[in-house]
């Protein structure tokens, strides 16, 4: 990879799990990083390792406020838009707020980025866009109908990005994240993701509860693969690689039962009692798709994507981080 120029990169939702990892990475590369967050789901402790970096700037604000967005994009070369209200269950309980943040906030950021003439707008899309499509692996150009309000909002993001590319010439790239996990992912709260939640429960010798029989499968994707995709989306000079969307995944799938088995194996290195913890099963969750597996051929061909971490390799890294930071 050629030596990249130093840029000013705005990361919305930069205090969140993915956003803070992106902040840390691009600061380590010598870029100037602007973090824009309202701390609704992000945390100040995610910024502690670089809050005093001379190349880092924090803007507290809300993407639902157009003026905040305009202030955030001033002097920015690239936008990595991570800010969103995640969680399918949350969107089912509160579709209005999910829409306000994920659609209206997204549109505010597009308009601000267009007006500020940023070089490229790269945004977190979602595998939930595939909806009721049953084919595997998931290919970018073949989607189904959304199965939740959250999925609708993420699909609308893609439609708006495409229109802004066509109408205003704003370069956009959407990254359809598949079940991202890794360091700094929050294990607490009603909408905690499955991996950190299970890790926390197993560390406390509590039984993890699986929705369904555990045979639903996912393309679990380690955070460093996601960072690689964001960097490639900034670096690409291939005109065919912009104004489109990419699956951001490893390209393999594991069942929830597989996941728990691996977590017990890797955590047992630290506490052998964890190997004997039983698993509980409950009803399937509304809005969940049975199986998810990404084709990453498009990202490999157009961006040169080469994910380095399988689920198992990523889990070893994540488990080590959680053990050091949560015990």
SERO-4910 file (N, C-alpha, C, O; in steps of 0.05 Angstrom, whole numbers):
BEGIN
 pado doro    nc1    nc2    nc3   cac1   cac2   cac3    cc1    cc2    cc3    oc1    oc2    oc3
  Unk    A     17    -24      0      0      0      0     18     25      0     36     27     16
  Unk    A     13     43    -18     29     67    -20     26     84      4      5     84     18
  Unk    A     46    100      9     46    119     32     23    139     27     23    153      6
  Unk    A      6    141     46    -17    159     43    -11    187     52      6    191     69
  Unk    A    -26    206     40    -24    234     49    -37    236     77    -54    220     84
  Unk    A    -29    257     92    -42    261    118    -67    278    113    -66    299    100
  Unk    A    -89    269    124   -114    281    119   -128    289    146   -119    280    167
  Unk    A   -148    305    143   -166    311    166   -191    293    162   -205    296    142
  Unk    A   -196    276    181   -217    256    179   -238    261    201   -231    261    225
  Unk    A   -263    266    193   -284    268    212   -297    241    217   -304    227    198
  Unk    A   -299    233    242   -311    207    249   -336    213    266   -333    220    290
  Unk    A   -359    211    254   -384    215    270   -388    190    287   -382    167    278
  Unk    A   -399    193    311   -401    171    329   -374    161    338   -370    137    343
  Unk    A   -355    179    339   -327    172    344   -322    162    373   -300    152    378
  Unk    A   -341    165    391   -338    155    418   -350    127    421   -349    116    443
  Unk    A   -362    117    400   -374     90    401   -353     69    397   -329     74    395
  Unk    A   -362     44    396   -345     21    393   -329     22    367   -304     23    368
  Unk    A   -342     23    344   -327     24    319   -314     51    315   -290     52    307
  Unk    A   -328     72    322   -317     99    318   -292    104    333   -273    116    322
  Unk    A   -291     96    358   -267    101    374   -243     85    364   -220     94    366
  Unk    A   -248     61    355   -227     45    343   -216     58    317   -192     58    312
  Unk    A   -234     70    302   -225     84    278   -209    109    285   -188    115    273
  Unk    A   -218    124    306   -203    147    315   -175    140    322   -156    152    314
  Unk    A   -172    119    338   -146    110    348   -128    102    325   -104    109    324
  Unk    A   -139     87    306   -123     78    284   -113    101    266    -89    102    260
  Unk    A   -131    119    259   -122    140    241   -104    160    254    -87    173    241
  Unk    A   -107    164    280    -88    180    295    -60    167    295    -40    181    292
  Unk    A    -60    141    297    -34    126    297    -20    129    270      4    125    268
  Unk    A    -35    135    249    -24    139    222    -16    168    217     -7    174    195
  Unk    A    -20    185    237    -12    213    234    -32    231    222    -26    255    217
  Unk    A    -57    222    219    -78    239    208    -89    257    231    -86    251    254
  Unk    A   -102    279    223   -118    295    242   -146    283    243   -158    277    222
  Unk    A   -156    278    267   -181    265    270   -200    283    286   -193    293    308
  Unk    A   -224    287    276   -245    301    289   -267    281    297   -278    267    280
  Unk    A   -273    280    323   -293    262    333   -319    278    338   -317    298    353
  Unk    A   -341    270    327   -366    284    330   -386    265    343   -393    244    331
  Unk    A   -395    271    367   -411    251    382   -429    266    402   -421    287    413
  Unk    A   -452    256    407   -470    267    428   -470    250    453   -484    256    472
  Unk    A   -455    228    453   -452    210    476   -479    197    484   -482    190    507
  Unk    A   -497    194    465   -521    179    471   -515    149    474   -527    136    491
  Unk    A   -498    139    457   -490    111    460   -459    107    461   -449     85    466
  Unk    A   -445    129    456   -415    128    459   -407    135    487   -423    143    504
  Unk    A   -381    131    492   -370    135    519   -345    151    519   -328    147    501
  Unk    A   -342    169    539   -317    184    541   -293    166    547   -271    173    538
  Unk    A   -297    145    561   -274    127    567   -263    114    542   -240    105    542
  Unk    A   -279    113    521   -268    102    496   -248    121    483   -232    113    465
  Unk    A   -247    146    492   -229    166    481   -204    171    498   -187    186    490
  Unk    A   -203    158    521   -183    166    541   -154    162    531   -136    177    540
  Unk    A   -149    142    514   -122    137    505   -111    157    486    -87    158    481
  Unk    A   -129    173    474   -119    193    454   -132    221    457   -129    237    439
  Unk    A   -146    225    479   -161    251    482   -141    274    482   -149    297    474
  Unk    A   -117    270    490    -97    292    492    -78    292    468    -59    308    467
  Unk    A    -83    275    448    -67    276    424    -71    303    409    -93    312    406
  Unk    A    -49    315    401    -51    342    389    -66    341    363    -76    362    353
  Unk    A    -68    318    350    -82    315    325   -111    307    328   -125    302    309
  Unk    A   -120    306    353   -148    298    359   -165    322    369   -156    338    385
  Unk    A   -189    323    358   -208    344    367   -235    331    371   -245    316    354
  Unk    A   -248    338    393   -275    328    400   -295    350    397   -292    372    408
  Unk    A   -316    345    381   -338    363    378   -363    348    390   -372    328    380
  Unk    A   -374    360    411   -399    349    422   -422    361    407   -426    385    407
  Unk    A   -439    344    396   -462    354    381   -478    330    371   -472    307    376
  Unk    A   -500    337    357   -519    317    349   -523    318    319   -527    340    308
  Unk    A   -523    295    306   -526    295    277   -555    304    269   -560    310    246
  Unk    A   -573    304    288   -600    313    282   -601    344    281   -622    355    272
  Unk    A   -580    357    288   -578    386    287   -561    394    264   -536    389    263
  Unk    A   -573    407    244   -558    413    219   -535    432    224   -514    429    211
  Unk    A   -538    450    242   -516    469    248   -492    454    260   -469    460    254
  Unk    A   -497    435    278   -476    419    289   -461    404    267   -436    403    268
  Unk    A   -475    394    248   -463    379    226   -445    397    209   -423    390    202
  Unk    A   -455    421    204   -440    441    188   -414    449    202   -393    451    189
  Unk    A   -415    452    228   -391    459    244   -371    436    243   -347    440    242
  Unk    A   -382    411    244   -364    388    246   -348    383    220   -325    374    222
  Unk    A   -360    390    197   -346    383    172   -327    405    162   -314    401    142
  Unk    A   -325    427    176   -307    449    168   -278    439    165   -267    429    185
  Unk    A   -266    443    142   -238    436    138   -232    407    137   -209    399    140
  Unk    A   -253    390    133   -250    361    133   -246    350    105   -258    359     86
  Unk    A   -227    331    102   -223    318     77   -242    294     72   -254    291     51
  Unk    A   -245    277     93   -261    253     90   -279    251    115   -272    258    137
  Unk    A   -303    241    110   -322    235    131   -325    204    133   -331    191    114
  Unk    A   -321    194    158   -328    166    164   -353    167    182   -350    172    206
  Unk    A   -376    163    170   -401    167    185   -409    141    199   -419    122    186
  Unk    A   -404    140    225   -411    117    241   -435    122    260   -447    103    270
  Unk    A   -442    147    263   -463    154    283   -490    142    274   -499    146    251
  Unk    A   -503    128    292   -529    116    287   -540    105    313   -525    101    332
  Unk    A   -566    100    313   -578     84    334   -580     56    324   -596     50    307
  Unk    A   -562     39    335   -562     11    326   -584     -5    340   -599      6    356
  Unk    A   -585    -31    334   -602    -50    347   -629    -52    334   -645    -34    334
  Unk    A   -634    -76    324   -661    -83    313   -682    -81    335   -703    -68    331
  Unk    A   -678    -94    359   -699    -92    379   -706    -63    388   -729    -57    392
  Unk    A   -685    -46    390   -691    -18    398   -708     -5    376   -726     11    383
  Unk    A   -703    -10    351   -718      3    330   -747     -7    330   -765      8    322
  Unk    A   -752    -32    338   -779    -42    340   -794    -29    362   -818    -23    360
  Unk    A   -781    -24    385   -793    -10    408   -797     20    402   -818     31    410
  Unk    A   -777     32    389   -778     61    385   -770     68    356   -747     78    352
  Unk    A   -788     63    337   -780     68    309   -776     98    302   -761    105    284
  Unk    A   -790    115    317   -788    144    311   -761    155    316   -749    169    299
  Unk    A   -750    149    340   -723    159    346   -702    147    328   -683    160    319
  Unk    A   -705    121    322   -686    108    304   -686    121    277   -665    125    265
  Unk    A   -710    129    267   -712    142    241   -700    170    243   -686    179    224
  Unk    A   -705    185    264   -694    212    267   -664    212    266   -652    228    252
  Unk    A   -652    194    280   -622    193    281   -611    182    255   -593    194    242
  Unk    A   -622    159    246   -609    144    224   -616    155    197   -601    151    178
  Unk    A   -639    168    194   -647    179    168   -643    209    167   -628    220    151
  Unk    A   -657    223    185   -654    253    185   -625    261    192   -615    280    179
  Unk    A   -613    248    211   -585    254    218   -566    248    195   -548    263    189
  Unk    A   -571    226    182   -555    218    158   -557    239    136   -537    247    124
  Unk    A   -582    248    131   -586    268    110   -572    295    118   -561    308    100
  Unk    A   -574    302    143   -559    326    152   -530    324    146   -517    343    137
  Unk    A   -518    301    151   -490    297    146   -483    297    116   -462    308    109
  Unk    A   -500    286    100   -496    287     71   -496    316     61   -479    324     46
  Unk    A   -516    331     70   -518    359     61   -494    375     70   -482    390     54
  Unk    A   -486    372     95   -463    386    105   -438    378     90   -421    396     85
  Unk    A   -435    353     84   -411    343     70   -410    354     42   -389    361     31
  Unk    A   -433    354     29   -435    365      2   -427    395      2   -412    404    -15
  Unk    A   -439    409     21   -434    438     21   -405    445     28   -394    465     19
  Unk    A   -392    428     44   -364    432     52   -345    421     32   -321    424     34
  Unk    A   -356    408     11   -340    396    -10   -319    377      0   -296    378     -8
  Unk    A   -328    359     18   -309    338     27   -303    320      4   -318    317    -15
  Unk    A   -280    307      5   -270    290    -17   -287    265    -20   -292    256    -42
  Unk    A   -295    253      3   -310    228      1   -325    224     27   -315    230     49
  Unk    A   -349    214     25   -367    208     48   -370    177     50   -383    165     33
  Unk    A   -358    166     70   -358    137     74   -375    131     99   -371    142    120
  Unk    A   -394    113     95   -414    110    117   -418     81    124   -415     63    108
  Unk    A   -426     77    149   -433     51    159   -460     43    149   -481     53    159
  Unk    A   -461     24    131   -486     12    122   -489    -14    139   -475    -18    158
  Unk    A   -508    -31    131   -514    -54    149   -522    -78    133   -536    -76    112
  Unk    A   -514   -101    143   -523   -127    131   -553   -131    134   -565   -147    121
  Unk    A   -565   -115    153   -594   -118    156   -610   -110    131   -633   -117    128
  Unk    A   -596    -95    113   -608    -88     87   -617   -112     71   -634   -110     54
  Unk    A   -604   -135     75   -611   -158     60   -639   -169     67   -651   -184     51
  Unk    A   -649   -162     90   -676   -169     98   -684   -198     94   -670   -216    104
  Unk    A   -706   -202     79   -716   -230     76   -703   -245     53   -713   -266     45
  Unk    A   -682   -233     41   -668   -247     20   -656   -273     31   -642   -273     52
  Unk    A   -662   -296     18   -653   -322     29   -627   -332     18   -615   -351     29
  Unk    A   -618   -321     -5   -594   -332    -18   -569   -327     -1   -567   -307     12
  Unk    A   -551   -346     -2   -525   -344     11   -504   -352     -9   -508   -371    -25
  Unk    A   -481   -338     -9   -475   -315      7   -489   -290     -3   -499   -289    -25
  Unk    A   -490   -270     14   -503   -245      7   -486   -229    -13   -462   -224     -7
  Unk    A   -497   -222    -35   -483   -207    -56   -496   -179    -57   -520   -176    -56
  Unk    A   -478   -159    -59   -487   -131    -55   -511   -123    -72   -528   -108    -63
  Unk    A   -513   -133    -97   -534   -124   -115   -560   -139   -111   -579   -133   -126
  Unk    A   -562   -158    -93   -587   -173    -89   -596   -171    -60   -584   -184    -43
  Unk    A   -617   -156    -56   -627   -152    -29   -657   -160    -28   -669   -163    -49
  Unk    A   -667   -163     -4   -696   -169      0   -710   -146     12   -701   -123     11
  Unk    A   -733   -151     25   -748   -131     39   -738   -129     68   -733   -150     80
  Unk    A   -736   -105     78   -726   -102    106   -745   -115    126   -769   -117    121
  Unk    A   -734   -124    148   -749   -138    169   -752   -123    195   -763   -133    214
  Unk    A   -742    -98    195   -744    -82    219   -743    -52    212   -733    -45    190
  Unk    A   -752    -34    230   -748     -6    225   -719      2    221   -712     18    204
  Unk    A   -701    -11    237   -672     -6    234   -663    -12    206   -649      4    194
  Unk    A   -671    -35    196   -662    -43    169   -672    -23    148   -658    -17    129
  Unk    A   -697    -13    152   -707      7    133   -689     31    133   -682     42    112
  Unk    A   -682     41    157   -666     65    158   -639     61    144   -629     80    131
  Unk    A   -627     38    147   -600     34    135   -602     31    105   -584     39     90
  Unk    A   -624     20     95   -629     19     66   -634     47     55   -623     54     34
  Unk    A   -649     63     70   -654     91     61   -628    106     59   -624    122     41
  Unk    A   -609    101     78   -583    113     77   -569    108     50   -559    126     37
  Unk    A   -571     83     41   -558     76     15   -572     91     -8   -558    100    -27
  Unk    A   -598     93     -7   -612    107    -28   -605    137    -29   -601    148    -51
  Unk    A   -604    149     -5   -596    177     -4   -567    181    -14   -562    200    -29
  Unk    A   -549    164     -6   -521    166    -15   -519    164    -45   -504    180    -58
  Unk    A   -534    146    -57   -533    143    -86   -544    168   -100   -533    177   -120
  Unk    A   -565    180    -89   -576    204   -101   -557    227    -99   -554    243   -117
  Unk    A   -543    229    -76   -524    251    -72   -500    248    -91   -489    267   -100
  Unk    A   -493    223    -96   -471    218   -115   -479    227   -143   -464    240   -157
  Unk    A   -503    218   -151   -513    224   -178   -519    254   -182   -513    265   -203
  Unk    A   -532    265   -162   -543    292   -166   -523    314   -160   -522    335   -173
  Unk    A   -506    310   -139   -488    331   -130   -458    324   -135   -441    341   -130
  Unk    A   -452    300   -144   -425    293   -148   -409    287   -123   -384    286   -124
  Unk    A   -423    282   -101   -409    275    -76   -401    245    -77   -418    228    -80
  Unk    A   -375    240    -74   -367    212    -75   -375    199    -49   -370    209    -27
  Unk    A   -388    176    -51   -397    161    -27   -389    131    -30   -387    120    -52
  Unk    A   -384    119     -7   -380     90     -5   -394     81     20   -390     91     42
  Unk    A   -412     60     16   -425     48     39   -413     22     46   -407      6     28
  Unk    A   -409     17     72   -397     -8     81   -418    -23     97   -425    -15    120
  Unk    A   -428    -44     86   -448    -60     99   -435    -78    120   -425   -100    114
  Unk    A   -435    -69    145   -422    -84    167   -438   -109    173   -463   -109    175
  Unk    A   -423   -131    177   -435   -156    186   -425   -163    214   -402   -170    218
  Unk    A   -442   -160    234   -437   -169    261   -409   -164    271   -393   -182    276
  Unk    A   -402   -138    273   -375   -130    281   -371   -134    311   -390   -130    327
  Unk    A   -347   -143    318   -341   -147    347   -312   -140    352   -296   -138    333
  Unk    A   -305   -136    377   -277   -131    384   -275   -113    408   -295   -106    422
  Unk    A   -250   -104    413   -244    -87    436   -262    -62    437   -269    -51    416
  Unk    A   -269    -54    461   -286    -30    466   -315    -34    461   -331    -16    465
  Unk    A   -324    -58    452   -352    -62    448   -366    -66    475   -357    -83    491
  Unk    A   -387    -51    480   -399    -50    506   -415    -75    513   -432    -83    497
  Unk    A   -409    -88    536   -424   -112    543   -449   -107    559   -464   -125    565
  Unk    A   -454    -82    566   -476    -75    584   -499    -63    569   -497    -54    546
  Unk    A   -522    -63    582   -546    -50    570   -564    -69    556   -557    -92    550
  Unk    A   -589    -60    552   -610    -77    540   -603    -85    512   -613   -105    502
  Unk    A   -587    -68    498   -582    -73    469   -553    -81    464   -543    -77    442
  Unk    A   -540    -93    484   -513   -101    481   -511   -123    459   -529   -140    457
  Unk    A   -490   -122    443   -485   -142    423   -479   -169    436   -471   -170    459
  Unk    A   -483   -190    420   -483   -217    432   -455   -225    442   -453   -237    463
  Unk    A   -434   -218    428   -407   -227    436   -398   -215    463   -391   -230    481
  Unk    A   -398   -188    466   -389   -178    492   -408   -186    514   -399   -190    537
  Unk    A   -434   -189    508   -453   -197    529   -447   -226    538   -446   -231    562
  Unk    A   -442   -244    519   -435   -271    527   -409   -272    541   -406   -288    561
  Unk    A   -389   -257    532   -363   -256    546   -366   -248    575   -355   -261    593
  Unk    A   -381   -227    580   -385   -217    607   -399   -238    624   -392   -243    647
  Unk    A   -420   -251    613   -434   -272    628   -416   -295    635   -416   -305    657
  Unk    A   -401   -304    615   -383   -327    620   -361   -320    640   -354   -337    657
  Unk    A   -351   -296    639   -331   -288    658   -342   -288    687   -327   -292    706
  Unk    A   -368   -283    689   -381   -283    715   -393   -310    722   -408   -313    741
  Unk    A   -387   -330    705   -396   -358    708   -427   -359    707   -439   -376    720
  Unk    A   -439   -341    691   -468   -341    686   -473   -354    659   -457   -353    641
  Unk    A   -497   -367    657   -504   -380    632   -512   -360    611   -531   -344    615
  Unk    A   -499   -360    587   -508   -342    566   -535   -353    555   -539   -377    553
  Unk    A   -552   -334    547   -579   -342    537   -580   -337    507   -577   -314    498
  Unk    A   -584   -358    492   -585   -356    463   -614   -354    454   -631   -369    464
  Unk    A   -619   -335    436   -646   -333    424   -649   -355    403   -634   -356    384
  Unk    A   -669   -373    407   -673   -395    389   -656   -419    397   -648   -421    420
  Unk    A   -652   -437    378   -638   -462    385   -608   -461    381   -594   -481    384
  Unk    A   -598   -437    373   -569   -434    370   -558   -441    343   -534   -439    338
  Unk    A   -576   -448    325   -567   -456    298   -569   -433    278   -561   -436    255
  Unk    A   -579   -409    286   -577   -386    269   -547   -380    265   -531   -384    284
  Unk    A   -539   -371    242   -511   -366    236   -506   -338    227   -523   -325    216
  Unk    A   -481   -329    233   -474   -301    227   -445   -300    216   -429   -317    222
  Unk    A   -440   -279    200   -413   -274    191   -400   -254    211   -399   -230    206
  Unk    A   -390   -265    233   -378   -248    254   -352   -236    244   -335   -250    233
  Unk    A   -350   -210    247   -328   -195    234   -312   -179    254   -323   -161    268
  Unk    A   -287   -185    257   -270   -171    276   -264   -142    269   -262   -136    245
  Unk    A   -262   -125    289   -260    -96    285   -237    -89    266   -239    -69    251
  Unk    A   -214   -103    267   -191    -95    250   -197    -99    220   -186    -85    204
  Unk    A   -214   -118    214   -223   -121    186   -239    -96    177   -237    -87    154
  Unk    A   -256    -86    195   -272    -63    190   -255    -38    186   -260    -21    169
  Unk    A   -234    -35    203   -216    -13    201   -202    -14    173   -199      7    160
  Unk    A   -194    -38    165   -181    -41    139   -200    -31    116   -191    -17     98
  Unk    A   -225    -38    118   -244    -30     97   -247      0     96   -249     12     75
  Unk    A   -249     13    120   -252     42    120   -227     56    109   -229     75     94
  Unk    A   -203     45    115   -179     56    104   -178     53     73   -171     72     59
  Unk    A   -185     30     64   -185     25     35   -205     43     21   -200     52     -2
  Unk    A   -228     48     34   -248     66     22   -238     95     20   -246    109      2
  Unk    A   -221    103     38   -208    129     36   -187    129     14   -185    148     -2
  Unk    A   -171    108     13   -147    108     -4   -153    103    -33   -138    112    -51
  Unk    A   -175     89    -40   -179     81    -67   -180    104    -87   -193    124    -82
  Unk    A   -166    100   -109   -167    120   -131   -180    108   -156   -180    119   -177
  Unk    A   -192     84   -152   -206     70   -173   -234     83   -177   -250     81   -159
  Unk    A   -239     96   -199   -266    108   -203   -289     88   -202   -311     96   -196
  Unk    A   -283     63   -208   -304     43   -207   -310     34   -179   -330     20   -174
  Unk    A   -293     42   -160   -296     33   -132   -313     51   -115   -320     44    -92
  Unk    A   -320     75   -125   -335     94   -109   -364     94   -118   -372     84   -139
  Unk    A   -381    107   -101   -409    110   -107   -423     83   -108   -439     78   -126
  Unk    A   -416     66    -89   -428     39    -88   -426     30    -59   -418     44    -41
  Unk    A   -434      5    -54   -434     -7    -27   -418    -33    -27   -417    -47    -48
  Unk    A   -407    -40     -4   -391    -64     -1   -399    -79     24   -404    -67     45
  Unk    A   -399   -105     22   -401   -122     46   -375   -119     61   -353   -120     49
  Unk    A   -377   -115     87   -353   -113    104   -355   -135    124   -369   -134    145
  Unk    A   -340   -156    119   -343   -181    133   -318   -198    129   -298   -189    116
  Unk    A   -318   -222    140   -296   -241    135   -302   -260    113   -284   -270     99
  Unk    A   -328   -266    108   -335   -284     87   -337   -313     97   -332   -332     82
  Unk    A   -345   -316    122   -349   -343    134   -372   -340    154   -377   -318    163
  Unk    A   -385   -362    161   -406   -360    180   -403   -382    202   -393   -404    197
  Unk    A   -412   -374    226   -412   -392    249   -439   -390    263   -451   -369    264
  Unk    A   -448   -413    273   -473   -412    288   -468   -400    316   -445   -398    325
  Unk    A   -490   -392    329   -488   -382    356   -477   -404    375   -463   -398    394
  Unk    A   -484   -429    370   -473   -451    386   -443   -453    382   -428   -456    401
  Unk    A   -434   -450    357   -405   -449    352   -391   -427    367   -370   -430    380
  Unk    A   -404   -403    366   -394   -380    380   -389   -385    409   -368   -379    420
  Unk    A   -409   -395    422   -407   -400    451   -385   -421    457   -370   -418    476
  Unk    A   -384   -441    441   -363   -461    444   -335   -449    443   -317   -455    459
  Unk    A   -331   -431    423   -305   -418    420   -299   -400    444   -277   -399    455
  Unk    A   -320   -385    452   -316   -366    475   -308   -382    500   -291   -374    515
  Unk    A   -322   -404    505   -316   -420    529   -287   -431    527   -273   -432    547
  Unk    A   -279   -440    503   -252   -450    499   -231   -429    505   -212   -434    520
  Unk    A   -235   -405    493   -215   -384    496   -214   -372    524   -193   -364    534
  Unk    A   -238   -370    536   -239   -358    563   -229   -378    584   -220   -370    606
  Unk    A   -231   -404    578   -222   -424    598   -192   -423    602   -182   -433    623
  Unk    A   -178   -411    584   -149   -407    588   -144   -389    613   -124   -393    627
  Unk    A   -163   -371    618   -160   -353    641   -173   -364    666   -164   -359    688
  Unk    A   -195   -379    662   -210   -390    685   -222   -416    676   -242   -416    661
  Unk    A   -211   -439    684   -219   -465    674   -248   -472    681   -260   -489    668
  Unk    A   -260   -458    701   -287   -463    708   -307   -456    686   -329   -466    685
  Unk    A   -299   -437    669   -317   -427    648   -325   -449    629   -346   -449    617
  Unk    A   -308   -469    625   -313   -491    606   -339   -506    614   -352   -518    596
  Unk    A   -346   -506    639   -369   -522    648   -395   -506    650   -416   -517    657
  Unk    A   -394   -480    643   -418   -464    645   -438   -473    624   -432   -476    600
  Unk    A   -463   -477    632   -484   -486    614   -496   -463    598   -493   -440    606
  Unk    A   -509   -470    576   -522   -450    559   -552   -452    562   -563   -474    563
  Unk    A   -565   -429    562   -595   -429    563   -605   -421    535   -592   -406    520
  Unk    A   -629   -430    529   -641   -424    503   -669   -411    507   -683   -419    525
  Unk    A   -675   -391    491   -701   -378    492   -714   -376    465   -704   -387    446
  Unk    A   -736   -361    463   -749   -358    437   -733   -342    417   -716   -326    425
  Unk    A   -738   -345    392   -726   -329    371   -734   -299    375   -755   -294    386
  Unk    A   -717   -281    367   -721   -253    370   -734   -241    345   -726   -248    323
  Unk    A   -753   -224    349   -767   -211    326   -747   -195    309   -730   -181    319
  Unk    A   -750   -198    282   -733   -183    264   -707   -196    257   -692   -186    240
  Unk    A   -700   -218    271   -675   -231    265   -677   -248    240   -697   -262    235
  Unk    A   -656   -248    224   -655   -266    201   -641   -291    209   -624   -291    227
  Unk    A   -648   -314    197   -636   -340    206   -606   -342    200   -591   -351    218
  Unk    A   -598   -334    176   -570   -339    169   -559   -314    154   -573   -301    139
  Unk    A   -534   -309    158   -520   -287    146   -492   -295    138   -477   -304    155
  Unk    A   -485   -291    113   -459   -297    103   -453   -278     80   -469   -276     61
  Unk    A   -431   -264     81   -425   -244     61   -407   -255     39   -388   -270     44
  Unk    A   -412   -247     14   -392   -249     -7   -375   -224     -5   -385   -202     -4
  Unk    A   -349   -228     -4   -330   -205     -3   -315   -202    -29   -294   -189    -30
  Unk    A   -325   -215    -50   -311   -215    -76   -309   -186    -87   -289   -179    -98
  Unk    A   -331   -171    -84   -331   -144    -95   -310   -126    -81   -295   -111    -94
  Unk    A   -309   -128    -55   -289   -112    -40   -260   -121    -46   -242   -104    -48
  Unk    A   -256   -146    -50   -230   -156    -58   -222   -145    -86   -199   -136    -90
  Unk    A   -241   -146   -104   -235   -139   -132   -231   -109   -135   -213   -100   -149
  Unk    A   -248    -92   -122   -248    -64   -127   -231    -48   -107   -221    -27   -113
  Unk    A   -229    -58    -83   -215    -43    -62   -189    -57    -53   -172    -44    -40
  Unk    A   -185    -82    -61   -161    -97    -52   -164   -106    -24   -144   -110    -10
  Unk    A   -188   -110    -15   -194   -119     13   -182   -147     17   -185   -165      1
  Unk    A   -169   -150     40   -158   -176     48   -160   -179     78   -141   -173     93
  Unk    A   -183   -189     88   -187   -190    117   -167   -209    131   -163   -231    121
  Unk    A   -155   -200    152   -134   -215    165   -144   -232    189   -131   -251    197
  Unk    A   -168   -226    199   -178   -239    223   -203   -256    218   -224   -245    211
  Unk    A   -201   -282    221   -224   -299    222   -239   -294    248   -229   -280    265
  Unk    A   -263   -305    250   -277   -302    276   -261   -313    299   -259   -300    320
  Unk    A   -249   -336    295   -234   -349    317   -210   -332    325   -205   -328    349
  Unk    A   -196   -322    305   -172   -305    311   -181   -279    325   -168   -269    343
  Unk    A   -203   -267    315   -213   -243    327   -223   -248    356   -218   -231    373
  Unk    A   -236   -270    360   -246   -276    387   -223   -279    407   -226   -270    430
  Unk    A   -201   -291    399   -178   -293    417   -168   -265    426   -163   -260    449
  Unk    A   -167   -247    406   -158   -219    412   -179   -206    430   -172   -193    450
  Unk    A   -205   -209    424   -226   -195    439   -227   -206    467   -230   -190    486
  Unk    A   -226   -232    470   -227   -244    497   -204   -234    514   -208   -228    538
  Unk    A   -180   -233    503   -157   -222    517   -162   -194    527   -156   -187    549
  Unk    A   -173   -177    509   -179   -149    516   -199   -148    539   -196   -133    558
  Unk    A   -221   -163    536   -242   -162    556   -231   -172    583   -238   -161    604
  Unk    A   -215   -193    583   -204   -203    608   -187   -182    622   -188   -179    646
  Unk    A   -171   -167    606   -154   -147    618   -169   -122    627   -161   -108    646
  Unk    A   -191   -117    614   -205    -91    619   -231    -93    636   -241    -73    646
  Unk    A   -242   -117    638   -267   -120    652   -265   -136    679   -284   -135    695
  Unk    A   -243   -150    683   -241   -165    708   -237   -147    732   -235   -156    754
***
